[in-house]
Amino acid sequence: MSTQNATKKQKSGSGATIFAYLVIPVALIVCEIIFHTVFGDGSHFEGGLNSNKPMPGDYFGIVYKGGFIVPLLMTLFLLVFTFSFERFLALTKSSGKKGNDAFVRVIQKMLGEGKISEAIAECNKQGGSLANVVQAGLHKYQVMMTEDKMDKEQKMLAIQKELEEATTLELPGLEKNLVVISTISNIGTLIALLGTVIGMIKAFGSLGETNDSGELANAISEALVNTAVGIATSAIAIIMYNLFTTRIDKLTYAIEEAGFSIVQTFAANNK
């Protein structure tokens, strides 16, 4: 793998990291604004004041009464969709123009026919992570074909090493930001439970002052808003994380299959 390609990968990784650092505070600010200006608008409450009870059946007012934890949960919810969309675009680009299976079959056929230059040209057309790794292996293949100071085993190891290095450079870009989605899937429910517990403490505390069961029911309903939002956020995060990791696993398998074909073809053609 050339130094130029490695530098490009490092710049791409830095860009993705900056994206993550920017998105999180922006999402929090946006959700805080929405929470206070939309959900906390006086039209959703009796007497036009958000310090009063929500209007009957007005879910915006009910959500607002969920407390300060709600905008945090809204932020997590927004982050799940933002990073899922970012990963969808990134993995779609990494998959190249053709399907991975179809591309691997084309490369295997060209290798079997000894069309190494044509296979490299096909990689340029395909684009994506798989094509990048295969192209690096094919370039090394061509170099080893003209190498006279190494034996067959050394040449095969050199090709294998090149494939491994190229794969090592590609994988971090595929897995970038998945840790954010994974973290949200774990902490979403916990933060929701924290909000619910705080709400329940306030609810039972007010019951001791008013002794009104209706007030208690409303307070518990508002507290459970946190649980509902948190569970929904965690569920979506888990689903998206599993979808993306499955796609990455399939791409990794295709890379391994293509790399194996390159090494075996070299071994067969250099007896």
C-alpha positions in Angstrom: 0.0 0.0 0.0 1.5 3.3 -1.0 2.2 6.1 1.4 -0.1 8.4 -0.6 -3.1 6.0 -0.1 -2.3 5.7 3.6 -2.2 9.5 4.0 -5.6 9.7 2.3 -7.0 7.2 4.7 -5.7 9.1 7.7 -7.2 12.3 6.4 -10.5 10.6 5.9 -10.4 9.2 9.4 -9.6 12.6 10.9 -12.6 14.1 9.0 -14.9 11.5 10.4 -13.7 12.1 13.9 -14.2 15.9 13.5 -17.7 15.1 12.2 -18.5 13.2 15.4 -17.2 15.9 17.6 -19.2 18.5 15.8 -22.5 16.6 15.5 -22.9 15.7 19.2 -22.9 19.3 20.6 -25.0 20.6 17.7 -27.6 17.8 18.2 -27.8 18.7 21.9 -28.3 22.4 21.2 -30.9 21.7 18.5 -32.8 19.3 20.8 -32.7 21.8 23.7 -34.2 24.5 21.5 -36.9 22.2 20.2 -37.7 21.0 23.7 -38.2 24.5 25.1 -39.7 26.3 22.1 -41.9 23.6 20.6 -42.7 21.1 23.4 -42.7 23.8 26.0 -44.8 26.3 24.1 -47.6 27.7 26.2 -50.3 26.5 23.8 -49.8 23.0 25.1 -50.6 23.9 28.7 -53.6 25.1 30.7 -53.5 28.9 31.1 -50.8 29.3 28.4 -48.0 28.6 30.9 -45.7 25.6 30.7 -45.5 25.5 34.5 -49.2 24.4 34.5 -50.7 21.0 33.6 -50.6 19.9 30.0 -53.8 20.2 28.0 -55.8 17.0 28.0 -54.4 14.6 25.3 -51.6 17.0 24.3 -48.6 14.8 24.0 -46.2 17.7 23.4 -47.1 19.1 26.9 -46.8 15.6 28.4 -43.3 15.1 26.9 -42.2 18.5 28.2 -43.2 17.5 31.7 -40.9 14.6 31.4 -38.2 16.9 32.7 -34.6 17.9 31.8 -33.7 14.3 30.9 -36.0 14.4 27.9 -33.8 16.7 25.7 -30.8 14.4 26.5 -32.8 11.4 25.2 -34.0 13.4 22.2 -30.3 14.2 21.5 -29.5 10.5 21.6 -32.4 9.7 19.3 -31.2 12.4 16.8 -27.6 11.1 17.0 -28.8 7.5 16.1 -30.4 8.7 12.9 -27.6 11.1 12.0 -24.8 8.5 12.5 -26.9 5.8 10.9 -27.4 7.9 7.8 -23.6 8.7 7.8 -22.7 5.0 8.0 -25.2 4.1 5.3 -23.6 6.5 2.9 -20.1 5.5 3.9 -20.8 1.8 3.5 -22.6 2.2 0.3 -19.6 4.1 -1.1 -17.3 1.4 0.3 -19.3 -1.3 -1.5 -18.4 0.1 -4.9 -20.5 0.2 -8.0 -21.2 -3.5 -8.4 -22.2 -6.0 -5.7 -19.3 -7.5 -3.8 -20.1 -11.1 -4.9 -20.3 -10.1 -8.6 -17.1 -8.2 -8.4 -15.2 -11.1 -6.7 -16.4 -13.5 -9.4 -15.2 -11.1 -12.2 -11.8 -10.8 -10.5 -11.5 -14.5 -10.0 -12.3 -15.1 -13.7 -9.7 -12.6 -14.8 -7.1 -14.0 -12.5 -7.8 -17.5 -13.9 -7.2 -16.2 -17.4 -4.0 -14.4 -16.3 -5.5 -10.9 -17.1 -3.9 -9.0 -14.2 -3.8 -5.6 -15.9 -7.5 -6.0 -16.8 -8.3 -7.0 -13.2 -6.6 -3.8 -12.0 -8.6 -1.7 -14.5 -11.8 -3.4 -13.2 -10.8 -2.4 -9.6 -10.5 1.2 -10.8 -14.0 1.0 -12.3 -15.5 -0.7 -9.2 -14.1 1.6 -6.5 -14.7 1.0 -2.8 -12.9 -0.8 0.0 -12.9 -4.3 -1.6 -11.5 -2.9 -4.9 -8.8 -0.9 -3.1 -7.6 -4.0 -1.3 -7.7 -6.2 -4.4 -5.9 -3.5 -6.4 -3.1 -3.3 -3.8 -2.7 -7.1 -4.0 -2.7 -7.2 -7.8 0.0 -4.5 -7.9 2.1 -6.5 -5.6 1.3 -9.6 -7.7 2.8 -7.8 -10.8 5.9 -6.8 -8.8 6.5 -10.3 -7.6 6.2 -11.7 -11.1 9.4 -9.9 -12.0 11.2 -10.4 -8.7 14.2 -12.7 -9.1 15.8 -12.5 -5.6 12.9 -14.1 -3.7 11.7 -17.7 -3.8 8.0 -18.6 -4.3 7.1 -18.7 -0.6 8.6 -15.3 0.1 6.7 -13.8 -2.9 3.4 -15.3 -1.6 4.1 -14.0 1.8 4.8 -10.5 0.4 1.5 -10.5 -1.5 -0.3 -11.7 1.6 1.3 -9.0 3.7 0.3 -6.3 1.2 -3.3 -7.6 1.3 -3.3 -7.5 5.1 -1.9 -4.0 5.2 -4.5 -2.7 2.7 -7.2 -4.4 4.7 -5.9 -2.8 7.9 -6.2 0.6 6.3 -9.7 0.0 5.0 -11.4 -1.5 8.1 -11.2 1.6 10.4 -13.0 3.6 7.9 -15.8 1.0 7.7 -16.2 0.8 11.5 -15.9 4.6 12.1 -18.6 6.0 14.4 -20.2 2.6 15.0 -18.9 3.0 18.6 -21.3 6.0 19.0 -24.3 3.9 17.9 -23.2 1.0 20.1 -22.8 3.4 23.1 -26.2 4.9 22.6 -27.8 1.4 22.5 -26.3 0.7 25.9 -26.9 4.0 27.7 -30.2 5.1 26.2 -32.3 2.9 28.5 -30.1 3.7 31.5 -30.6 7.5 31.0 -34.3 6.9 30.5 -34.5 5.0 33.7 -32.7 7.8 35.5 -35.3 10.3 34.2 -38.1 8.0 35.2 -36.7 7.5 38.7 -36.3 11.3 39.2 -39.9 11.8 38.0 -41.2 9.1 40.3 -39.4 10.7 43.3 -41.0 14.0 42.5 -44.4 12.4 42.0 -44.4 10.6 45.4 -43.0 13.7 47.0 -45.9 15.8 45.7 -48.3 13.1 46.8 -47.3 13.7 50.4 -48.1 17.3 50.1 -51.4 17.1 48.1 -52.6 13.6 48.7 -54.3 13.7 45.3 -54.3 10.4 43.4 -55.1 12.1 40.1 -52.0 14.3 40.5 -49.9 11.2 41.2 -51.3 9.4 38.1 -50.4 12.4 35.9 -46.9 12.7 37.4 -46.2 9.0 36.9 -47.4 9.3 33.3 -45.0 12.2 32.7 -42.1 10.3 34.3 -42.7 7.3 32.1 -42.2 9.5 29.0 -38.4 9.1 29.7 -38.7 5.3 29.6 -40.6 5.3 26.3 -38.2 7.6 24.5 -35.2 5.8 25.9 -36.3 2.3 25.0 -37.3 3.5 21.5 -33.8 5.1 21.1 -31.9 2.0 22.3 -34.0 -0.4 20.2 -33.3 1.6 17.0 -29.6 1.9 17.9 -29.3 -1.9 18.4 -31.0 -2.6 15.1 -28.9 -0.2 13.1 -25.7 -1.3 14.8 -26.4 -5.0 13.9 -27.3 -4.0 10.3 -24.0 -2.2 9.8 -21.8 -4.8 11.5 -23.5 -7.5 9.3 -22.6 -5.4 6.1 -19.1 -5.0 7.3 -18.7 -8.7 8.0 -19.9 -9.5 4.5 -17.5 -7.0 3.0 -14.6 -8.4 5.1 -15.5 -11.9 4.0 -15.4 -10.7 0.3 -12.0 -9.2 0.9 -10.6 -12.4 2.4 -12.1 -14.4 -0.5 -10.6 -12.1 -3.1 -7.2 -12.1 -1.3 -7.2 -15.9 -1.1 -7.8 -16.1 -4.9 -4.9 -13.7 -5.6 -2.5 -15.7 -3.5 -3.6 -19.1 -4.9 -3.5 -17.8 -8.5 0.1 -16.6 -8.0 1.0 -20.0 -6.5 -0.5 -21.9 -9.4 1.2 -19.7 -12.0 4.6 -19.9 -10.4 5.4 -23.5 -9.9 
